[in-house]
Amino acid sequence: MPSQGPRTYATATEDPNINDWLDQGAGISENGAGIRITSTSTLTTLTLHNFGFTIPGTATIDGVEITDLVVKSTGTGPFAAETAGIRFRFTFDGGSTVTGDTYDRDFSSIANSGFRELGPIGGPSSLHSAVFTPAGVNGSGFGVKMALITASELTLIEIDYFTLTIYYSDAGGGVIPSTLCSENMHYIAQGIRCADAITKRT
């Protein structure tokens, strides 16, 4: 099955833009320095989008995957194992609206244990109760919107690396020459008439 990815984002959009999410570009490489969440507010969101996909327009999207989700949760004293986590949902418009399933990831089990890979979410046949099209995933607004679900004031969450992969199928092929269509049983077996040869693909 063809795929594109894993790919990282080119744009991060915070809403409201009040710098609760610091180092917003730090999730594009796995280097131990991540996006940092400095607020306990569940109202502040960060959308990672513009992944640069170029899926062919004739393709069918078969699956969407959050491939890499490398995070850590750090606490001190009685908050060392405090429940902390992030909610993930897909978006096609840079975070203005969201679609499909909701994924909540509780990070309390990895508190003070360094960066951990918590992906993948989804896979080659996962459509997350949403409708994905080539135009949709190729658009600069396509990505994932994140929101804090719970955290204590002494808990720090960092996202070190975040990527998406798109799985798709495509009819592909080229134009069937009419001379071949009339003489080749391969095309006839597919129910392709010679008159249709210029518009049908193998």
N, C-alpha and C positions, 0 to 999 in steps of 0.2 A: 504494500500500500504506500503510495507517495505521501510524503510529509514535508513540512517546513518547520524548522526549529531544532532544538530549543533556541528561542530568540528573546532578547531582552528589550526593555522599553526605551523609548527615546524621550518621552514626556511624562512628567509627574505633576498632577494637579491637586492641590490641597483645597478643601472646602469646609469651613471658611479659611481663607489664607491668613492664618494667625501664627504660623511657625510652630505648631504643635509637633509636626513631623519634620525633623531636621535631617540634613544631608540626604535630600530626596533622590539624588542621583547615585547614591552609594550602592543600590541594589543591582547594578549592572554587571558586577564581577564578584567572584567569590574570593574575597581578600581579607576577611576578618574585620572589615569596617563597614557597618551597615546603616540603613535608614533607622533613625532613632525616634522613638515615640516618647515625648516628654510630658504628655498630658494624661489625666485619668478620665477625660471627657469622652463619652461614647458618641458625641455629636460631630466631632471633627473627623473628616474622612480624607483619604489619600487615594487617588486613582492613578494607576500605572497604565499608560496607554501608548499608542503609536509604536507598534512592534515591527512595522515594516514588512508585513507579509505580502506576498505577490502570488496568491493562489489564482490559477487560471479561471477566467470567467465562466468556462464551460464545466467546471468541477462541481462535485457534490461534496459538501463537508460531512465527513463521517465521524469525526471526533475532535474534541478540544481538550487539551491537557495543561494544567499547571504543572510543569515538569520539575522545576526546581523551586523549592521553598525552604531556604536555609535561614533559620532563625535562632535566637537565643533569648532566654528570659532570666533576668538577674534581679535578685532581691537581697535584702539584708535583715538580720535579726529575725523577728517573728514573721516577717513578710517573705522569707526566703522561698517558701513554697506557696505563696499567695496565688490564687487563681488569676491567670492573665491570659488573654487570647485576642484573636482578630477574626473578624467576619469578612468573607470574600464573596463577591458577586460580580458577574460579567456585565459589561456595559459596551454600547456601540457609539456613545456620544460623549466620551470623555468624563463620564460620571454623572451627567445630569439626570439620567434614568438608569435603572438596573433591570436585569432580566434573568430568568431561569432560577435554578436552585440556589439556596443559601448554604454556605459552608462555614461552620464555626470551628476554629482550631484552638483548643485549650492548651496553653503552653506551661501549665503548672507542673506537669510531669517532667519537664526538662529544665526546671529552675536551677540556675547556678551550675549547669553542666556543659557550658560552652555552646558553640553553634551546632545545630542539628538539622539534618535534612528531613523535612516533614512531607515532602512530595513523593510521588505525584498525586494530584487530585484529578480524576478523570483518566482518559486514555483514548485509544484508537476508535472506540465505539461509543464514547460518552458525549452526549449532546446537552446534558444538564438541564433538560426540560426547556430548552431555548431553541430558537431558529437561527442557525448560522448560515450565511451565504458568503461567497467569495468577496462580493463588494463590501459586506459588513466587516469581515475580519481583515480585509486589506485597508480599511479606512483608518485614518489617524486617531479616531475616537475609540477604536476597539481596544479593550483591555479589561482590567479587573479593578473594582472599587473595594477599598478596605476600610474597615472601621474597627476601633477598639471595642471589645465587648465587656471586659472587666479587667481592672488592674488596681493595685494599691498605689499610693503615692510614692512608695519606695521600690516599686517594681519597674524595671526598665526592659522594654522589648526592642530588639534590633532585628532588622531583616537584611541579611547579608547578600542574598542572591535570589532573584526572581525571574523565571522564564516561562514562556508558553510555547507549545507545539501544536500545530494544526495537522490533522490527518484527513486526507481527501481521496476521492476517486475521480477520474476524468476519462471521458470517452476517448479523447486523444485522437491520434491518427490524422490522416489527411484526406483530401478530396479523392474520390474514387473515379478514375478515368472511365468515361462512358464505354470506350472500346473494351476495357477489361470487364466492366460490369456485364456486358452482353455475352461474354464468352467464358467467364470464370464462375464456376459453381460455388466458390466460397462466398461471393456476394449474393448469389441467388439463394443460398441456404439461409442467409440472414434476412431474407425477405426484402431486399433492396432492389427496386426496379431500376432499369437503365435510365428512365426518365428522371429518377430521383438522384442520380449519381452525383450531380454537382452540389447537392446540399447535404447528402448523407456522409457520415464519417465512419471509419472502421471501428 
